[in-house]
Amino acid sequence: MTITKVFEIEEPLIPAILGHKDKYLKFIQKALDISVAVRGGEFNLSGSEEKVEKGIILLSNLREIVLKSNLSMSDLESAVNMVLEDTKSQISEVLTDIIKVAGRIKNVVPKTTRQKKYVQYIKEYDVVFGVGPAGTGKTYLAVAMAVNMFLNKKVSRIILTRPAVEAGERLGFLPGDIADKINPYLRPLYDALYNMMDFEKVGHLIEKNVIELAPLAFMRGRTLNDAFIILDEAQNTTVEQMKMFLTRLGFNSKAVITGDITQVDLPSDKKSGLIVVRDILKDVEGLKFVDFTKNDVIRHPLVQRIINAYELYEAKKNGN
C-alpha cells in the first residue's frame, strides 16, 4: 500500500539537501524507492510505509548534517546505507564526528556506524583490532587518528609497520637494496600520511625518525613508548609475529592492528596471527575488536559488488 507523509525543513537548508540540479534528491528517490515532491519547506514522500519512514529518518539526519557542515555525495551515500541497514545510531552524529588533520585533507570523518565505533575505541583503548575487507577505512582512519594525536601532542611519534609478505612475488627478485625492496609494501601508508600532513613536513619527520615506516621484522626487541603504532596487513603475520608485535607496546602508547582475514598470503602451513589472536585475547581486558563488513566499504560502488561476487563464489565452492 502506498502512503504519503510530509516532512518539513527550513527553506534555507533545502538547496543543500537537494544538491546541484536535484542530484541528491534523485539519488534518495532511487535508493529508497520512493517519490519525493518538494513544495516550499515541505517534503512530500510517497511509497510503501517502510520506505517512507526510512525517508523521513534520512531527511531528519540530513537536516542535522547541513546545519553543522557541508553535505557531500559521499556523506549522502553513507547516510542512505545506514538507513537501509536499520542502524539505531544517530546518523548525523556519525557523519559529523570530525578527526582534524593538517594536510591536503583537513578533516577526516567516519562514514558508517562501525567506523565511528572504531574511532571511538581508538580514543578509549590502547589496543584496537580493525578486521574486514578492503575499502572499509581500517588503515585510513587509524592513520588519521595517529596524525590527530601527534598534532595534539598526545604522542611524540608515529610508527607504521607491515609484514613484508609477497602476494605471488618474491622480494629477492626485486631490484635495489633492502629499503628499495620493502618500500612498495609501505606505499599505502605513505599515501595516507601525505593526504593528512604537509608533504615536506612528513619528509622532515621521517628523516628525524619521528615518523617511522618499517617492515614488521624491524620491531623485534624494541619497546615503543609514547607512540601511536599501526600494524597494517596483519593477516600476513604469523602467530609468533603477532605476539612479538603486541608485546612491543610501551607506556603512553596505542596500537591499532588492521587486516583482512580473507586475503592471507602466508604459506599454507602457516596460521595467520590475526585469525588466531581473537581466541587468544578473548578474555583480556583493555582492547577491542571491530569487525567491518561490505556495508562499510567507502570506495567506488563497484567494490561492494565485487566483494559480494567473491562471497557468493566462496560460498558455492564450499557447498554452502
C-alpha positions as CSV (number, residue, x, y, z in Angstrom):
1,M,0.0,0.0,0.0
2,T,1.3,3.4,-1.0
3,I,1.2,6.2,1.7
4,T,2.2,9.8,1.7
5,K,3.8,11.7,4.6
6,V,5.1,15.3,4.9
7,F,8.4,16.3,6.5
8,E,9.2,20.0,7.0
9,I,12.7,21.5,6.7
10,E,13.7,25.2,6.9
11,E,13.7,26.6,3.4
12,P,17.3,28.0,3.6
13,L,18.6,24.4,4.2
14,I,16.7,22.8,1.3
15,P,19.2,23.6,-1.6
16,A,22.0,21.8,0.3
17,I,19.8,18.7,0.7
18,L,18.5,18.7,-2.9
19,G,22.0,19.0,-4.3
20,H,23.0,20.6,-7.6
21,K,20.2,20.2,-10.2
22,D,18.5,18.0,-7.6
23,K,21.2,15.4,-7.8
24,Y,20.9,14.4,-4.2
25,L,17.1,14.2,-4.3
26,K,17.2,11.9,-7.4
27,F,19.7,9.6,-5.6
28,I,17.4,9.5,-2.5
29,Q,14.4,8.6,-4.5
30,K,16.1,5.8,-6.4
31,A,17.9,4.4,-3.4
32,L,14.8,4.3,-1.1
33,D,12.3,3.5,-3.9
34,I,10.1,6.5,-3.0
35,S,8.9,9.6,-4.8
36,V,9.6,13.0,-3.2
37,A,7.9,16.2,-4.1
38,V,9.3,19.5,-2.6
39,R,7.0,22.4,-2.1
40,G,8.3,25.4,-0.2
41,G,9.7,23.9,3.0
42,E,7.7,20.6,2.7
43,F,9.0,17.3,1.5
44,N,6.1,15.1,0.4
45,L,7.2,11.4,0.5
46,S,5.2,8.7,-1.2
47,G,5.8,4.9,-1.3
48,S,5.5,1.9,1.0
49,E,5.1,2.7,4.7
50,E,8.5,1.2,5.5
51,K,10.4,3.1,2.8
52,V,8.6,6.4,3.6
53,E,9.6,6.0,7.3
54,K,13.2,5.5,6.2
55,G,13.0,8.6,4.0
56,I,11.8,10.7,7.0
57,I,14.6,9.3,9.2
58,L,17.1,10.1,6.4
59,L,15.8,13.7,5.9
60,S,15.9,14.3,9.6
61,N,19.5,13.4,9.7
62,L,20.5,15.3,6.5
63,R,19.0,18.4,8.1
64,E,21.2,17.9,11.2
65,I,24.3,17.4,8.9
66,V,23.7,20.6,6.8
67,L,23.2,22.6,10.0
68,K,26.7,21.6,11.1
69,S,28.7,21.2,7.8
70,N,28.6,20.7,4.1
71,L,26.8,17.6,2.7
72,S,28.8,15.7,0.1
73,M,27.6,12.9,-2.1
74,S,29.8,10.5,-0.1
75,D,28.0,11.6,3.1
76,L,24.7,11.1,1.4
77,E,25.6,7.6,0.2
78,S,26.8,6.7,3.7
79,A,23.6,8.1,5.3
80,V,21.4,6.1,2.9
81,N,23.4,2.9,3.6
82,M,22.9,3.4,7.4
83,V,19.2,4.0,7.0
84,L,18.8,0.8,4.8
85,E,20.8,-1.1,7.5
86,D,18.3,-0.1,10.1
87,T,21.0,1.4,12.2
88,K,20.0,2.6,15.6
89,S,22.7,5.2,15.7
90,Q,22.1,8.9,15.1
91,I,23.4,9.1,11.5
92,S,24.2,12.8,11.7
93,E,26.4,12.1,14.8
94,V,28.4,9.6,12.8
95,L,28.9,11.9,9.8
96,T,29.9,14.9,11.9
97,D,32.5,13.2,14.1
98,I,35.4,15.1,12.7
99,I,39.1,14.0,13.0
100,K,41.2,17.1,12.4
101,V,44.4,16.6,10.4
102,A,46.6,19.1,8.6
103,G,47.3,18.1,5.0
104,R,45.6,18.3,1.7
105,I,42.6,16.9,3.6
106,K,41.8,19.0,6.6
107,N,39.2,16.7,8.2
108,V,38.5,13.0,8.2
109,V,35.0,11.8,9.1
110,P,33.7,8.3,9.8
111,K,31.2,7.3,7.2
112,T,29.4,4.3,8.9
113,T,28.4,3.4,12.5
114,R,31.2,0.8,12.7
115,Q,33.7,3.3,11.5
116,K,32.5,5.7,14.3
117,K,32.7,2.9,16.8
118,Y,36.3,2.1,15.6
119,V,37.4,5.7,16.0
120,Q,35.8,5.8,19.5
121,Y,37.5,2.6,20.5
122,I,40.9,4.0,19.4
123,K,40.3,7.0,21.6
124,E,39.4,4.9,24.6
125,Y,41.5,1.8,24.4
126,D,45.3,1.2,24.0
127,V,44.9,-1.8,21.6
128,V,42.3,-2.0,18.8
129,F,41.9,-4.5,16.0
130,G,40.1,-3.5,12.8
131,V,39.2,-6.5,10.7
132,G,37.4,-6.5,7.4
133,P,37.5,-6.2,3.6
134,A,39.4,-3.6,1.5
135,G,37.9,-0.1,1.4
136,T,36.3,-0.1,4.9
137,G,38.7,2.6,6.2
138,K,40.6,0.4,8.6
139,T,44.0,1.9,7.8
140,Y,42.9,5.3,6.7
141,L,41.1,6.1,9.9
142,A,43.9,4.7,12.0
143,V,46.4,6.9,10.3
144,A,44.0,9.9,10.7
145,M,43.8,9.2,14.5
146,A,47.6,8.8,14.6
147,V,48.1,12.2,12.9
148,N,45.5,13.9,15.1
149,M,47.0,12.6,18.3
150,F,50.5,13.6,17.2
151,L,49.4,17.1,16.2
152,N,47.7,17.4,19.6
153,K,50.9,16.2,21.3
154,K,49.3,13.2,22.8
155,V,52.0,11.0,21.4
156,S,55.5,12.0,20.3
157,R,55.9,9.7,17.3
158,I,54.1,7.6,14.8
159,I,55.2,4.1,13.8
160,L,53.7,2.4,10.8
161,T,54.6,-1.2,10.0
162,R,53.6,-4.1,7.8
163,P,54.8,-7.7,7.3
164,A,56.8,-7.9,4.1
165,V,55.0,-10.9,2.7
166,E,54.8,-11.3,-1.0
167,A,51.5,-11.7,-2.8
168,G,52.7,-14.0,-5.5
169,E,56.1,-12.3,-5.9
170,R,59.5,-12.7,-4.2
171,L,61.4,-9.9,-2.6
172,G,64.7,-11.3,-3.7
173,F,63.9,-10.7,-7.3
174,L,63.0,-7.1,-6.8
175,P,65.7,-4.6,-7.8
176,G,67.6,-2.4,-5.3
177,D,68.7,-2.6,-1.7
178,I,66.6,-3.6,1.3
179,A,65.0,-0.2,1.5
180,D,64.0,-0.3,-2.2
181,K,62.6,-3.8,-1.7
182,I,60.3,-3.0,1.2
183,N,59.2,0.4,0.0
184,P,56.3,-0.9,-2.1
185,Y,54.9,-2.7,0.9
186,L,54.7,0.6,2.9
187,R,53.4,2.7,0.0
188,P,49.7,2.7,1.1
189,L,50.8,4.0,4.5
190,Y,52.8,6.8,2.8
191,D,49.9,7.7,0.7
192,A,47.6,8.1,3.7
193,L,50.2,10.2,5.5
194,Y,50.7,12.5,2.6
195,N,46.9,13.1,2.4
196,M,46.8,14.2,6.0
197,M,50.0,16.1,6.6
198,D,52.1,18.5,4.6
199,F,54.3,16.7,2.1
200,E,57.5,18.4,3.2
201,K,56.7,18.0,6.9
202,V,56.2,14.3,6.5
203,G,59.6,14.0,4.8
204,H,61.2,16.1,7.6
205,L,59.6,14.0,10.3
206,I,60.6,10.7,8.6
207,E,64.2,12.0,8.4
208,K,64.2,12.8,12.1
209,N,62.6,9.3,12.8
210,V,59.6,10.9,14.4
211,I,57.5,9.2,11.8
212,E,58.8,5.7,11.2
213,L,57.8,3.3,8.4
214,A,59.3,-0.1,8.7
215,P,58.7,-3.8,8.0
216,L,57.4,-5.8,11.0
217,A,60.7,-7.7,11.4
218,F,62.4,-4.4,12.4
219,M,60.1,-4.2,15.5
220,R,61.7,-7.2,17.3
221,G,63.5,-6.4,20.5
222,R,62.1,-2.9,20.8
223,T,59.9,-1.2,23.5
224,L,57.7,1.5,21.9
225,N,56.9,4.3,24.4
226,D,54.8,7.5,23.7
227,A,53.9,6.3,20.2
228,F,50.9,5.6,18.0
229,I,51.7,2.3,16.3
230,I,49.8,0.8,13.3
231,L,50.3,-2.7,12.1
232,D,48.7,-2.9,8.7
233,E,48.0,-6.1,6.6
234,A,48.1,-8.0,9.9
235,Q,46.5,-11.1,8.3
236,N,50.0,-11.8,6.9
237,T,51.6,-12.1,10.4
238,T,52.4,-15.5,11.8
239,V,51.2,-16.3,15.3
240,E,54.7,-15.6,16.6
241,Q,55.0,-12.3,14.8
242,M,51.6,-11.1,16.2
243,K,52.8,-11.9,19.8
244,M,56.1,-10.1,19.1
245,F,54.3,-7.0,17.9
246,L,51.7,-6.8,20.7
247,T,54.5,-7.2,23.4
248,R,56.3,-4.1,21.9
249,L,53.7,-1.7,23.4
250,G,55.2,0.7,25.9
251,F,53.9,3.4,28.2
252,N,51.6,6.1,26.8
253,S,51.3,4.2,23.5
254,K,48.4,3.0,21.3
255,A,48.5,0.1,18.9
256,V,46.0,-0.4,16.0
257,I,46.1,-3.6,14.1
258,T,44.3,-3.9,10.8
259,G,43.8,-6.6,8.3
260,D,41.5,-8.7,6.1
261,I,41.4,-12.4,7.0
262,T,40.1,-13.3,3.5
263,Q,43.4,-12.2,1.9
264,V,46.1,-14.1,3.7
265,D,49.3,-14.5,1.6
266,L,51.1,-16.8,4.1
267,P,52.2,-20.3,3.1
268,S,49.5,-22.8,3.6
269,D,51.4,-24.4,6.6
270,K,51.4,-21.0,8.5
271,K,48.5,-19.8,10.6
272,S,47.5,-16.2,10.4
273,G,48.3,-14.3,13.6
274,L,45.3,-12.1,13.0
275,I,42.9,-15.1,12.9
276,V,44.3,-16.8,16.0
277,V,44.7,-13.7,18.1
278,R,41.0,-13.3,18.7
279,D,40.8,-16.6,20.6
280,I,44.0,-15.9,22.5
281,L,42.9,-12.5,23.7
282,K,39.1,-13.1,24.1
283,D,39.3,-12.7,27.9
284,V,41.8,-9.9,28.0
285,E,40.5,-6.5,29.1
286,G,41.7,-3.2,27.7
287,L,41.4,-4.0,24.0
288,K,38.7,-4.1,21.4
289,F,37.9,-5.8,18.0
290,V,35.8,-4.1,15.3
291,D,34.6,-6.3,12.5
292,F,33.9,-4.3,9.3
293,T,31.6,-5.7,6.6
294,K,31.0,-4.9,2.9
295,N,28.5,-2.3,4.1
296,D,31.4,-0.3,5.4
297,V,33.2,-0.1,2.1
298,I,33.7,3.5,1.2
299,R,35.1,3.2,-2.3
300,H,33.7,3.0,-5.8
301,P,30.2,1.3,-5.6
302,L,31.7,-1.4,-7.8
303,V,33.9,-2.5,-5.0
304,Q,30.9,-3.6,-2.9
305,R,29.6,-5.6,-5.8
306,I,33.0,-7.3,-6.3
307,I,33.1,-8.2,-2.6
308,N,29.5,-9.7,-3.0
309,A,30.6,-11.7,-6.0
310,Y,33.6,-13.2,-4.2
311,E,31.5,-14.1,-1.2
312,L,29.0,-15.9,-3.4
313,Y,31.8,-17.7,-5.2
314,E,33.4,-18.8,-1.9
315,A,30.0,-20.0,-0.6
316,K,29.3,-22.1,-3.7
317,K,32.9,-23.5,-3.7
318,N,32.4,-24.6,-0.1
319,G,29.0,-26.0,-0.8
320,N,27.0,-23.5,1.4
